[in-house]
C-alpha cells in the first residue's frame, strides 16, 4: 500500500500548518502560540477528548475507533518546541522571531501528527483507541519526562508508544530504524579542582591546580579506552576548562571542568559515572588537591523494543519503498527515551533529504516528507488495531 490518498489531498493544508508553526517558533515549555494553534486544529477535527497542560504545556488528544472490542490503546508522539538559533535557511516562511528557529523539524513532526489526527478522526477505521501526544520541551527540558510524571501513560491507559524524527541525509521516501539502542544517553558533569594558589616563581609552595586539572582531562580519556568494552560506544568530552586566574604569573587556586558523557548501554552509563568520579578524585588527591564532581543525569538511552520495532517496520514498508531495518545507532540523545522506559514502543527516522543537519541555522524541513510521516502513523494504528 502506498502513501494514503487522503494525505495527498491534505498535503497543502498540512504544509500550511507546518509553515505557520515554523514562522512562530517557541522554546521549551513556553508554547502559548503553538499549543493554541494545535488545540484549535484538533477541536475543529471533532476529536473525542483533548487535554491541555499535561506536563506543564503538553496536549493529549484521544481518538476512538469505530469499534473498541480490542481494548488496545496506542500512543503516537510529536515534539513541539524550537531552538534558540537565528535562522539562516533562506526560506520565504522563515522564523519571524529573532534568535528562535525550528532547526530540528519539530514543526514538521507536529504537523505530521495533526495530519494523522485529521485522517484518524475522519475514518476511524480501527478497533481501539489512539492517543496523540503533543509534547513540549524536547530540546533540553525533558518534556517527555514531565508528561510521564503527570500520569500520561496510566491516565490514558497507553500500552504501546511510537514516535518519529526526520533525518537529514536520508532520502525523502525512506525510513530507518533498528531494535535496541538507537540514540545515546547524555549526561553532564562538572569537576571543580581546588589546590593552593601561589606565585609562578614559587611553584613548590603551591598546589598547581591547572596541572592537576590537565592530568584529569587526559586521564578521563582512559575510561573509554580502557574501562569500556571496545565493541561498545561511549563518547566522553571535556568541553570547558577554566581557572580562577587571568594572569600568566599566577598559579590558580581553583579550576573548573565541564563535559558530557554519551553511552548506548545503561550499564556503561553507570560505569562511566563511577569512573569519572574515581579518576578525578584520586588524581587530585595524588597531587595534594581535591576534586568535587557533580553529575547531572540527562536523557536515557533510547531503546526500541523488539516487537514494536517490527510493527513500526511493517507500517513503514506499507507506505515507503525503502526501510533500513538495521540503521547504525547514533550518539545524539532524545527524550522520547523516557516514554520508552514506561511502555514498549519504537522510534523511527523519516527521510528528510539533502539539507543541513539538525540544529544548524540553514536546516530545512522537506514538506514532501509530510504524507509519508502521516501515512506511517495512520498505518500503524490501523495495523495494530484492525477493524473487523
Secondary structure, 3 states (H helix, E strand, C coil): CCCCHHHHHHHHHHHHHHHHHHHCCCECCCCHHHHHHHHHHHHHHCCCEEEEEECCCEEEEEEECCECCCCCEEEEEEECCEECCCCCCCCCCCCCCCCCECCCCHHHHHHHHHHHHHHHHHHCCEECEEEEEEECCCCCCCHHHHHHHCCHHHHCCCCEEEEEEEECCCCCCEEECCCEEEECEEEEEEEEEECECEEHHHHHHCECHHHHHHHHHHHHHHHHHHHCCCCCCEEEEEEEEEECCCCCCEECCEEEEEEEEEECCHHHHHHHHHHHHHHHHHHHHHCCCEEEEEEECCCCCEEECHHHHHHHHHHHHHHCCEEECCCCCECCCCCHHHHHHHCEEEEEEEECCCCCCCCCCCCCCCHHHHHHHHHHHHHHHHHHCECC
